[in-house]
Amino acid sequence: MPRAAFRDGLNSLSFRTYLAWAAAGILLPILVLSTIALLLLMRAEREAAQRGVRETAHAIVLAVDHEIATVEAALRVLAVSRVLARGDIPDFYEQAKAARTSENSWILLFDSDARQLVNTRFPFGTPLPTRQNPERVTEVMNTQQASVSDLYRGALTQRHIITVDVPVPLDDGKRYVLAQAFFAEELSRVFRARALPAGWIIAINDREGRLITRTHRAEDFVGKTAVPPLLAAMQQSTEGSLVHDSREGIHVYDYFVRSPKSGWVVVVGVPTAELEAPARRATLIAAIGALSAIAVALGIALLLGRHLSRAIGGAAQAASALGHGERTPVPDRSSIDELNQLHAALAEAGRTLEHEHKARSDAEAERERLFSSEQTARRTAEAQSRAKDEFLAMLGHELRNPLGAISNAVQLLMMDAQASRPSVMARDIIDRQAKQLSRLLNDLLDVGRAITGKIFLQREPVELAAAVEGAVDTTRVAGRAALHTINVDASPVYIEADRTRIEQIVTNLMTNALTYTEPDGVINVSVKAEGQDAVVRISDNGIGMSPDEIERVFELFYQAKGELHRKGGLGIGLTLVRRLVELHGGTVAVASEGHAKGTTFTIRIPATKAPQDTVSPALAEDDMPARRILLIEDNDDARISLKAILESAGHTIYEASDGLRGVRAAEDLRPDVAIIDIGMPELDGYEVAKALRKRTNHTMLLIALTGYGQPEDERRATAAGFDAHLVKPADIGQIRTLLAASRRTGEQSVS
């Protein structure tokens, strides 16, 4: 056929024919895309089913670990029995019977030669053989770590059992191993606790691949090694999947996970036919739906073609009438939107405008509602922030009160020159640990304020070398560096800083270095000027850091993964270091060449010129006259211990256990000094200070000794009339300095 004739034939096609060609062109890509979508759906359903198997395996691992952890916890509680410590094995036998975590388990006690001393499965006194696997007793005693055994057959029961072993070191040098044993089938309760599909095969294997228990035919296969394909996969990886034939000859998809706690492997097997069934079913449903939709679309296209032809004919008649100046006939309303829009354009425009106005009004109302919600949310957030600050303040107060009493008691003990060596050792331990608790508490409270920008620096010219040496000396005196060598190379350089915060920075870095450096390690501290900066470097030859740890070392609550970090810490010290350095306009960096190659922290703070020399007269304590001091404190321990310390220095001490009694005592006695606790019931320390300033005189030295240590607390104390604000546990030397300063300045304010 000539091309022109073919083109004329196309031009002369009816509208229905054009519509049929258009429908074919639309449906063809739909069919292609539907096929692709069905294939993707099948794969997604298959992956979803496999994901369900993986999640089940992980859940069962967690359940098994929980069972083991429960047994281990019960054994550790039993291990500290006083009955066992004094060697009363018969009474310990009765305790052990009551400590079992289940009726089908029993507790055993072994000595260092793996002899059974206790076996609660048999009456006490029954002859007991030596443990079949004595090497486990030796291993647990040497490592001093709890351990879970592999499957083995008991000598007395002749059944497959498992034991959880815990070391029991005693103060007299004796060592035992405490164990709880249970039959392998006891672990099947972790299956019964879950609604698992009947066709799934779930098994628990020990570290050697031997079957411990199984959901199907466990009694036939317990103690047997996993099938070769599964065993090989378990030996090569801690987690994975494979497809193979089960012991029953079923083609299964297996997913296995090795427990990090026990080393056992949980295997979840699902018949491949069952695994593929949901995917095939979903694909079939989707295919039927797609074909039905295509069929409906074809029917609708044919129906619309007929209606459209009629609509076009009606539009042609109306156009002809309009051309002849006749009234345009309004055809019956049809399903053809274009024709209806043609005869109702103005009405539609009016409705559209009305809708726009309504939509604009609704949008404005919604904006107002969102703005109101945002304001409410902001007020709620501010209230929560205030509540958090109040909680931290109360936490500091409640913890510092007992710390203050402990510190005072230690000061009293230090005054006893005749104390025995054990007493001195115990006293020094209490002193060091109290200071450690105080440091941790200060860091915990400071880090919250540092993050929210609520730390205010008391800046002054600070000789950095002296501040660093002071912090290092404090670390030495506290006894934390007794097993390490510390070298200090400090050159004079001045900075504009808060000396207390600088010492806090250095103390935190020294604590970090000591924590992650083995005993007999070396820590080098240097201070010098480099260009416009004062630079502090603290280096150690400790465990070092990986690149990942260097990136995260300043994160809040982050701690390095290693054995030495078990010495303690909250993971906030370095976060606080970075924030305090930044508040001083400086930077802190960390470098390490890798594992066991040490770590170096470098602090840079802008240097300043040295101030003109000023000489402060020394405060001599020996010639300080006795003072009349009133202690107002509701904590009996803190009050009594501080009284004893001050009395030993020759002062006359009066007491009051609450604010009301304190005000009356001050009016009657007119003491030289009043040391007042802030957090007292009824009449707090601020109100006491205001009352004393109003009713007595303005020469009495008022010292706030409190657990509230935030900057706003100090400002509030000053506003109430206090001359000084000390945070518990306060150094007795600080109180003596305040007493001496008040004498030298003629009883004037020393705040």
C-alpha positions in Angstrom: 0.0 0.0 0.0 1.4 3.4 -0.9 2.5 5.5 2.2 0.1 8.3 1.4 -2.8 5.9 1.2 -1.8 4.4 4.5 -1.6 7.8 6.1 -5.0 8.7 4.7 -6.4 5.5 6.1 -5.0 6.4 9.5 -6.5 9.9 9.2 -9.9 8.4 8.5 -10.0 6.0 11.4 -12.9 6.4 13.8 -12.5 7.7 17.3 -13.2 4.2 18.7 -10.3 2.8 16.7 -7.9 5.5 17.9 -9.0 4.7 21.4 -8.3 1.0 20.9 -4.8 1.8 19.7 -4.3 4.1 22.6 -5.5 1.5 25.1 -3.1 -1.1 23.6 -0.2 1.3 23.9 -1.0 2.0 27.5 -1.7 -1.6 28.5 1.6 -2.9 27.0 4.0 -1.1 29.4 1.5 -1.8 32.2 1.8 -5.5 31.5 5.6 -5.3 31.5 5.7 -3.3 34.7 3.2 -5.7 36.3 5.5 -8.6 35.5 8.5 -6.8 37.0 6.4 -5.8 40.1 5.3 -9.4 40.6 8.9 -10.7 40.5 9.9 -8.0 43.0 7.0 -8.9 45.2 8.0 -12.5 45.2 11.5 -11.7 46.2 10.3 -9.2 48.9 8.0 -11.9 50.3 10.8 -14.4 50.3 13.2 -12.0 52.0 10.5 -11.1 54.6 10.0 -14.8 55.4 13.8 -15.2 55.7 14.0 -12.1 57.9 11.3 -13.7 60.2 13.5 -16.8 60.5 16.5 -14.6 61.4 14.6 -12.7 64.0 13.3 -15.9 65.5 16.9 -17.3 65.7 18.1 -14.1 67.5 15.1 -14.1 69.8 15.9 -17.7 70.9 19.6 -16.9 71.4 18.5 -14.1 73.7 16.1 -16.4 75.5 18.9 -19.0 76.0 21.3 -16.4 77.2 18.7 -15.1 79.6 18.3 -18.6 81.0 22.1 -18.9 81.5 22.4 -15.4 83.0 19.6 -16.3 85.5 21.4 -19.4 86.6 24.7 -17.5 86.7 23.2 -14.7 88.9 21.7 -17.3 91.3 25.1 -19.0 91.6 26.9 -15.7 92.2 24.5 -14.9 95.0 25.0 -18.4 96.5 28.8 -18.0 96.1 29.0 -15.3 98.8 27.3 -17.5 101.4 28.7 -17.0 104.9 28.0 -20.7 105.6 30.3 -21.7 102.8 32.9 -19.2 103.9 33.1 -20.8 107.3 33.3 -24.3 105.8 29.9 -25.6 107.0 29.2 -27.9 104.0 26.1 -29.6 105.5 24.3 -26.2 106.0 25.5 -25.1 102.6 23.9 -28.2 101.1 20.5 -27.0 102.4 21.1 -23.5 101.1 22.1 -24.9 97.7 18.9 -26.9 97.5 16.8 -23.8 98.0 18.8 -21.8 95.5 18.0 -23.9 92.4 16.4 -21.9 89.6 14.1 -24.8 88.6 12.9 -28.1 89.9 14.7 -30.1 87.3 18.2 -28.7 88.1 20.7 -29.4 90.8 23.6 -27.6 92.3 27.1 -29.0 92.8 30.2 -27.8 94.6 33.7 -28.9 93.6 37.1 -28.3 95.3 40.3 -27.5 93.5 40.8 -31.2 92.7 37.4 -31.5 91.0 36.0 -33.6 93.8 32.3 -33.2 94.4 31.6 -31.9 97.8 27.9 -31.2 97.3 25.3 -32.6 94.8 21.7 -31.6 95.7 20.3 -34.3 93.4 21.4 -36.9 96.0 21.1 -36.9 99.8 24.0 -35.3 101.6 26.7 -37.8 102.4 26.1 -39.9 99.3 29.5 -41.0 97.9 30.2 -38.8 94.9 32.7 -39.4 92.1 35.2 -36.9 90.8 33.9 -34.7 88.0 34.1 -36.2 84.5 35.6 -33.1 83.0 38.0 -31.9 85.7 39.7 -29.5 83.3 36.6 -27.3 83.5 37.2 -26.8 87.3 40.8 -25.9 86.6 39.8 -23.5 83.8 37.2 -21.7 85.9 39.5 -21.4 88.9 42.4 -20.0 86.7 40.3 -17.5 84.7 37.9 -16.6 87.6 35.2 -16.3 85.0 31.8 -17.9 84.9 31.5 -20.5 82.1 28.9 -22.7 80.4 29.8 -26.3 79.5 29.2 -28.2 76.3 27.0 -31.3 76.4 28.3 -34.3 78.3 26.9 -37.4 79.9 26.7 -37.3 83.7 28.5 -40.0 85.7 25.6 -40.6 88.1 22.6 -39.8 86.0 24.0 -41.3 82.7 22.0 -38.7 80.9 23.1 -35.7 78.8 23.6 -32.7 81.0 24.9 -29.1 80.9 26.5 -27.1 83.7 27.0 -23.4 84.4 30.1 -23.0 86.5 31.1 -20.0 88.7 34.4 -19.5 90.6 34.2 -19.1 94.4 37.4 -17.5 95.9 37.4 -17.2 99.7 39.3 -14.9 101.9 41.2 -17.8 103.6 42.7 -18.8 100.2 40.3 -21.7 99.5 38.9 -21.9 96.1 35.8 -23.7 94.9 33.7 -24.0 91.8 30.0 -23.7 92.2 27.8 -25.2 89.4 24.2 -25.7 88.5 23.5 -28.7 86.2 20.3 -29.5 84.3 19.3 -32.1 81.7 19.6 -31.1 78.0 15.9 -31.3 77.4 15.3 -28.6 80.1 16.2 -26.0 77.5 13.3 -27.0 75.4 11.1 -24.7 77.5 12.5 -21.8 75.5 10.7 -23.3 72.5 7.4 -24.0 74.4 7.3 -20.3 75.5 6.9 -19.2 71.9 4.2 -19.8 69.3 6.3 -21.4 66.6 5.0 -22.8 63.3 4.6 -26.6 63.6 6.8 -27.3 60.6 9.8 -25.3 61.8 12.8 -27.3 63.2 14.7 -25.4 65.9 17.8 -26.8 67.5 20.4 -25.7 70.0 24.0 -27.1 69.5 27.0 -26.8 71.8 30.3 -25.3 70.8 31.4 -28.6 69.2 28.3 -28.9 67.1 26.6 -31.5 69.3 22.8 -31.3 69.5 21.6 -30.2 73.0 17.8 -30.1 72.3 15.5 -29.8 69.3 11.8 -29.2 68.7 11.4 -32.4 66.7 12.6 -35.9 67.8 15.1 -34.4 70.3 15.5 -37.7 72.1 16.6 -39.4 68.8 19.4 -37.0 68.0 20.6 -35.4 71.3 24.4 -35.6 71.6 24.9 -36.2 67.8 26.9 -33.8 65.8 25.1 -31.6 63.3 24.9 -32.7 59.6 28.2 -32.0 57.8 27.0 -28.9 55.7 25.6 -27.2 58.8 28.6 -28.1 60.9 31.0 -26.7 58.4 29.0 -23.5 58.2 28.9 -23.1 62.0 32.7 -23.6 62.2 33.4 -20.9 59.6 31.0 -18.1 60.8 29.1 -17.0 63.9 26.0 -16.3 61.9 24.7 -17.3 58.5 22.3 -19.4 56.4 22.3 -22.4 54.1 19.9 -24.8 52.3 20.4 -28.5 52.8 18.5 -31.7 53.7 17.6 -32.2 57.4 18.1 -35.4 59.3 14.4 -36.3 58.4 15.3 -35.9 54.7 13.4 -32.6 54.4 14.9 -29.8 52.2 15.2 -26.9 54.6 16.4 -23.4 54.8 18.6 -23.1 58.0 19.6 -19.9 59.7 22.1 -20.2 62.6 23.4 -17.7 65.2 26.1 -18.3 67.7 25.5 -17.0 71.2 28.2 -14.5 72.4 27.7 -15.6 76.0 27.7 -19.4 75.8 29.2 -20.1 72.4 26.2 -22.4 71.6 24.6 -22.2 68.2 20.8 -21.8 67.7 19.6 -23.2 64.3 16.2 -22.4 62.9 15.2 -24.6 60.0 12.2 -24.0 57.8 11.1 -26.3 54.9 11.8 -24.5 51.7 8.4 -25.3 50.4 6.9 -23.6 53.5 9.3 -20.7 53.1 8.3 -20.1 49.5 4.6 -20.7 50.0 3.8 -17.1 51.2 5.8 -15.6 48.3 4.0 -17.8 45.7 0.6 -17.1 47.3 1.2 -13.3 47.4 2.4 -13.4 43.8 -0.6 -15.3 42.7 -3.0 -13.0 44.3 -1.2 -9.9 42.9 -1.2 -11.5 39.4 -4.9 -12.2 39.6 -5.5 -8.7 40.7 -3.4 -7.2 37.9 -5.1 -9.2 35.2 -8.5 -8.4 36.7 -7.5 -4.7 36.7 -6.4 -4.9 33.0 -9.7 -6.6 32.0 -11.7 -4.0 33.8 -9.6 -1.2 32.2 -10.3 -2.6 28.7 -14.1 -2.8 29.4 -14.1 0.7 30.7 -12.1 2.0 27.7 -14.7 0.5 25.3 -17.6 1.9 27.3 -16.0 5.3 27.5 -15.4 5.3 23.7 -19.1 4.9 23.0 -20.0 7.6 25.5 -17.3 9.9 24.2 -18.5 9.5 20.6 -22.0 10.6 21.7 -20.6 13.5 23.7 -18.7 14.8 20.7 -21.8 14.6 18.6 -23.7 16.6 21.1 -20.9 19.2 21.3 -21.0 19.5 17.5 -24.7 20.2 17.5 -24.3 22.9 20.2 -21.4 24.5 18.3 -23.5 24.6 15.1 -26.4 26.2 16.9 -24.1 28.8 18.5 -22.7 29.6 15.0 -26.2 30.3 13.8 -27.0 32.6 16.7 -29.4 30.1 18.2 -29.7 29.3 21.9 -27.1 26.7 22.7 -28.9 23.5 23.6 -27.8 22.1 26.9 -27.4 18.4 26.5 -28.2 16.0 29.3 -25.5 15.7 32.0 -23.2 12.9 31.1 -20.1 11.2 32.4 -17.9 13.3 30.1 -16.2 15.9 32.2 -15.0 18.1 29.3 -18.5 18.5 27.9 -19.9 19.3 31.3 -17.1 21.8 32.0 -17.8 23.5 28.6 -21.4 24.3 29.6 -20.7 25.2 33.2 -17.3 27.0 33.1 -18.5 30.1 34.9 -20.3 28.2 37.6 -17.2 26.1 38.1 -15.0 29.1 38.2 -17.2 30.6 41.0 -17.1 27.4 42.9 -13.3 27.2 42.5 -12.9 30.7 43.8 -15.1 29.9 46.8 -13.1 26.8 47.5 -9.9 28.8 47.3 -11.2 31.3 49.9 -12.2 28.4 52.2 -8.9 26.7 51.7 -7.0 29.9 52.5 -9.1 30.4 55.7 -8.5 26.8 56.7 -4.8 27.2 56.1 -4.6 30.3 58.3 -6.5 28.5 61.1 -4.1 25.5 60.8 -1.1 27.9 61.0 -2.5 29.4 64.1 -3.1 26.0 65.6 0.5 24.9 64.8 1.9 28.1 66.2 -0.1 27.6 69.4 1.1 23.9 69.6 4.7 25.1 69.0 4.4 27.6 71.9 2.9 24.9 74.2 5.7 22.5 73.2 8.3 25.1 73.9 6.9 25.9 77.3 6.8 22.2 78.1 10.4 21.8 77.0 11.5 24.7 79.2 9.6 23.3 82.2 11.3 19.9 81.6 14.7 21.6 81.4 14.0 23.4 84.7 12.9 20.2 86.3 16.1 18.5 85.1 18.2 21.3 86.6 16.3 21.1 89.9 16.8 17.3 89.9 20.5 17.7 89.4 20.8 20.3 92.1 18.9 18.0 94.5 21.0 15.0 93.5 24.1 16.9 94.2 22.8 18.1 97.6 21.6 14.6 98.7 24.9 13.0 97.6 27.2 15.7 99.0 25.7 15.6 102.4 26.9 12.0 103.2 30.2 12.8 101.4 30.7 15.8 103.6 30.2 13.7 106.8 32.5 11.0 105.5 35.3 13.6 104.7 34.9 15.1 108.1 35.2 11.7 109.7 38.4 11.0 107.8 39.8 14.4 108.9 39.2 13.3 112.5 40.9 10.0 111.9 43.9 11.7 110.5 44.3 13.6 113.8 45.0 10.4 115.6 48.8 10.1 115.6 48.6 6.8 117.5 46.5 5.0 114.9 47.5 1.5 114.0 48.8 0.7 110.6 45.6 -1.1 109.5 43.6 1.9 110.7 45.8 4.3 108.8 45.4 2.1 105.6 41.6 2.0 106.0 41.5 5.7 106.7 43.5 6.5 103.6 41.3 4.2 101.5 38.2 5.9 102.7 39.7 9.3 102.0 40.8 8.4 98.5 37.4 6.8 97.6 35.5 9.8 99.1 37.5 12.1 96.9 36.9 9.9 93.9 33.1 10.0 94.5 33.3 13.7 94.9 35.1 14.0 91.6 32.7 11.8 89.8 29.7 13.7 91.2 31.2 17.1 90.2 31.8 15.7 86.6 28.3 14.4 86.4 26.8 17.7 87.5 29.2 19.8 85.4 28.7 17.9 82.2 25.0 18.8 82.1 25.7 22.4 82.7 28.6 22.4 80.2 26.4 21.0 77.4 23.7 23.5 78.0 26.1 26.4 78.3 25.4 27.1 82.0 29.0 27.0 83.3 30.4 30.5 84.0 34.2 30.9 84.3 35.9 33.0 87.0 38.7 34.3 84.7 42.0 35.6 86.1 45.6 35.4 85.1 46.7 31.8 85.7 50.3 30.5 85.6 49.5 27.3 83.7 52.6 25.4 84.8 51.8 25.9 88.4 48.1 24.9 87.9 49.2 21.7 86.0 51.7 20.8 88.6 49.1 21.4 91.4 46.7 19.0 89.6 49.4 16.4 89.2 50.4 16.7 92.8 46.8 16.3 93.8 46.7 13.1 91.8 49.8 11.8 93.5 48.6 12.7 97.0 45.2 11.0 96.3 47.2 7.8 95.8 46.0 7.1 92.2 49.5 7.3 90.8 51.3 5.0 93.3 52.0 2.3 90.7 52.9 4.7 87.8 55.9 7.0 86.9 54.8 10.6 86.3 57.3 13.0 84.6 56.5 16.7 84.5 58.3 19.2 82.3 56.6 22.6 82.8 57.7 26.0 81.6 56.1 29.2 82.9 53.3 30.5 80.6 50.2 32.5 81.5 46.6 32.2 80.4 43.4 34.0 81.2 41.3 31.3 82.8 39.4 29.8 85.7 42.1 28.1 87.7 39.7 25.6 89.2 38.5 24.5 85.8 42.0 24.2 84.4 42.9 21.9 87.3 39.7 20.0 86.7 40.7 19.5 83.0 44.2 18.2 83.9 42.9 16.0 86.7 40.4 14.4 84.3 43.1 13.7 81.7 45.5 12.4 84.3 42.7 10.1 85.6 42.1 8.9 82.0 45.8 8.2 81.5 46.1 6.3 84.8 43.0 4.3 84.0 44.2 3.1 80.6 47.9 2.6 81.5 49.1 -0.7 83.1 50.9 -0.5 86.5 54.5 0.5 86.2 53.5 2.6 83.1 54.9 6.0 82.4 52.9 9.3 82.0 54.7 12.4 80.7 53.2 15.9 81.3 54.6 18.9 79.5 53.6 22.6 79.6 55.1 25.2 77.2 54.4 28.1 74.9 54.0 27.4 71.2 53.5 30.6 69.1 50.4 32.4 70.6 49.2 29.4 72.5 49.9 27.7 75.8 50.2 24.0 75.2 49.7 21.1 77.6 50.5 17.6 76.5 49.7 14.5 78.6 51.1 11.3 77.1 51.1 7.7 78.3 52.4 4.3 77.2 49.0 2.6 77.9 46.7 0.6 75.7 46.3 3.2 73.0 43.3 3.8 70.7 42.0 2.7 67.4 40.9 5.3 64.8 37.3 4.5 65.6 37.9 5.1 69.3 39.7 8.4 68.6 36.7 9.7 66.7 34.3 8.9 69.6 36.6 9.5 72.6 34.9 12.8 73.5 31.4 11.5 73.1 29.2 11.6 76.3 29.2 8.2 78.1 31.6 6.6 75.6 34.2 4.3 77.1 37.0 2.4 75.3 36.6 -1.3 74.7 39.3 -2.9 76.8 40.0 -4.7 80.0 41.5 -1.7 81.8 38.4 0.4 81.6 36.8 -1.9 84.1 38.5 0.2 86.8 35.6 2.6 86.7 34.4 5.9 85.3 31.2 7.3 83.9 32.3 8.1 80.4 31.8 11.9 81.0 35.3 13.1 82.0 36.6 13.7 78.5 33.3 15.2 77.3 33.7 17.7 80.1 37.4 18.3 79.2 36.5 19.3 75.7 33.7 21.6 76.7 35.8 23.3 79.4 38.7 23.8 77.0 36.3 25.3 74.4 34.8 27.7 77.0 38.4 28.9 77.5 38.7 29.5 73.7 41.0 26.6 73.2 41.1 23.1 71.5 41.8 19.6 72.7 43.1 16.8 70.4 44.0 13.2 70.9 46.5 11.0 69.0 47.5 7.4 69.2 49.6 5.1 66.9 47.3 2.2 67.7 46.9 -0.7 70.2 49.4 -0.8 73.0 51.2 2.3 71.7 49.9 4.8 74.1 47.9 8.0 73.8 48.6 11.7 73.7 46.1 14.5 74.6 47.1 18.0 73.5 45.4 21.1 74.9 45.9 24.5 73.3 44.6 27.7 75.0 45.5 31.3 73.9 48.4 32.6 76.0 48.5 36.0 77.7 51.1 38.3 79.2 52.3 37.6 82.7 50.6 39.9 85.3 52.6 42.2 87.6 53.9 40.5 90.7 51.7 40.8 93.7 52.5 39.6 97.1 49.8 38.2 99.4 50.7 38.0 103.1 50.7 34.4 104.4 47.9 33.2 106.6 49.4 31.8 109.7 47.2 29.2 111.4 49.4 28.8 114.5 48.6 32.3 115.9 44.9 32.2 115.0 42.9 33.0 118.1 40.1 30.7 119.2 36.8 31.6 117.6 33.2 31.1 118.8 31.5 29.2 116.0 27.9 28.2 115.6 27.2 25.1 113.5 23.6 25.0 112.0 23.2 21.6 110.3 20.4 19.1 110.3 22.6 16.1 109.3 23.8 14.8 112.7 26.9 13.0 111.3 28.1 16.0 109.4 27.5 18.4 112.3 29.1 16.1 115.0 32.2 15.3 112.8 32.8 19.0 111.8 32.4 20.0 115.5 35.1 17.6 116.6 37.5 18.9 113.9 37.0 22.5 114.8 37.2 21.8 118.5 40.5 20.1 118.0 41.8 23.4 116.5 40.9 25.2 119.8 37.6 26.8 118.7 34.5 26.9 120.9 31.6 25.2 119.0 27.9 25.6 119.5 25.3 23.4 117.7 21.8 23.8 116.2 20.0 21.0 114.4 17.6 23.2 112.3 17.2 26.8 111.1 14.8 28.0 113.9 17.1 26.8 116.7 20.1 28.3 114.8 18.6 31.8 114.7 17.7 31.7 118.4 21.1 30.4 119.3 22.8 33.1 117.2 20.7 35.8 119.0 21.6 34.5 122.4 25.2 33.5 121.9 26.4 36.2 119.4 29.1 33.9 117.9 32.0 35.1 115.8 31.2 32.7 112.9 28.2 30.8 111.8 28.5 27.8 109.4 25.1 27.1 108.0 23.7 24.3 105.8 21.4 25.4 103.0 19.1 22.4 102.6 17.2 22.4 105.9 13.5 21.8 106.4 11.1 24.6 107.5 13.7 27.4 107.6 16.4 26.9 105.0 19.9 28.3 105.1 19.1 31.4 102.9 16.3 32.4 105.3 18.6 31.8 108.3 21.3 34.1 106.8 18.7 36.9 106.1 17.4 36.6 109.6 20.9 36.8 111.2 21.9 39.8 109.1 18.6 41.5 110.1 18.4 40.6 113.8 22.0 40.3 115.0 24.8 42.3 113.3 26.7 42.6 110.1 30.1 41.5 111.4 29.4 37.9 112.1 31.1 35.7 109.4 28.5 33.6 107.6 29.7 30.5 105.7 27.3 28.4 103.6 28.4 24.8 103.7 26.0 23.0 101.3 25.4 20.3 98.8 24.1 22.7 96.2 27.0 23.6 94.0 25.6 25.4 90.9 26.7 29.0 90.1 23.1 30.3 90.8 23.3 28.7 94.2 26.4 30.7 95.0 24.9 33.9 93.7 21.8 33.3 95.8 23.9 32.7 98.9 25.7 36.0 98.3 22.4 37.8 97.9 21.1 36.2 101.2 24.1 37.7 103.1 26.6 34.9 103.2 30.3 35.8 103.1 31.4 32.5 101.6 29.9 29.5 99.8 31.6 26.1 100.2 30.4 22.9 98.5 30.3 19.6 100.4 32.6 17.8 101.0 34.5 21.0 101.8 38.2 20.9 102.5 38.9 21.8 106.2 41.8 23.9 104.9 39.2 26.1 103.1 37.4 26.7 106.3 40.6 27.5 108.2 41.6 29.9 105.4 38.2 31.7 105.7 38.6 32.0 109.5 42.1 33.4 109.1 41.1 35.8 106.3 38.2 37.1 108.4 40.6 37.8 111.3 43.1 39.6 109.0 40.5 41.8 107.4 39.0 42.8 110.7 35.9 40.6 110.5 35.0 41.9 107.0 33.3 39.9 104.2 35.5 37.3 102.6 33.3 36.3 99.7 
